[in-house]
């Protein structure tokens, strides 16, 4: 998901997105450990997606703190 799309989401939606990405990352790690993972590039995409969501969350938190 692109950062511009994430910026349009609310904080609750971003937290839900982060939670789902973390669950997916866990499942992918489990599949890799058991030799069932076929698309290894998906791990990288999920990790980067989670980092992207965290970055947007931090930017929104910082913007809210400075605007008060």
N, C-alpha and C positions, 0 to 999 in steps of 0.2 A: 504494500500500500504506500502511496506517495505521501510525503510530508504535508503537502497542500491539502490533501483529503483529510489527514489527521487533524490539522488545525481547525477544520470546520466542525469537528466533533466536540461534545461536551466533556467535562472531566470524568463523569460517570462512564460515558461510552469509551473513553480512552482507558480507564481502569479495567473495564470488561475486556477490551481488546488485549491489553497487556496480560491479563489472567489467562485468556484463551491461548495466547502465544506461548506463555510459560508452560501450559499443559501440553501443547503440541511439541514443544522442545523436549519435554520430559519423555513423551511417547516416542519421539524420534531417537533419542539417546538409547532408550530401552530396545528399540528395534535394531539399532546399530550394534548394540552389545550382543544381541542374540542372533545376528546375521540375517535378519529379515528385511533390513532397509534396502530398498532398491534405488531411490533417488537421494543420493547423499548430498546433493546441492541444496536440497530443501532445508537441511539443518542450518546452513549458512544464511539462507533467506529468513528463516524464523528468528535466528539470533539477531540479525540486523534489524528486522522488523520490531522486535522487542526494544532494542536500543533506540530506534527511531521514536517509538511511542514514549519511552522514558524521557527522551530529549524534549519532546513537545510538552509533556506533563511539567517538566522542570521550567520550561520557558513560560508556560501559563502561570505557574506558581510564582515565578519571579515577577512577572508583569502585574499580577494581582497584589503582590507585596509592595511594589514601588508605586502603584496607583493609589494606595491608601494613605 
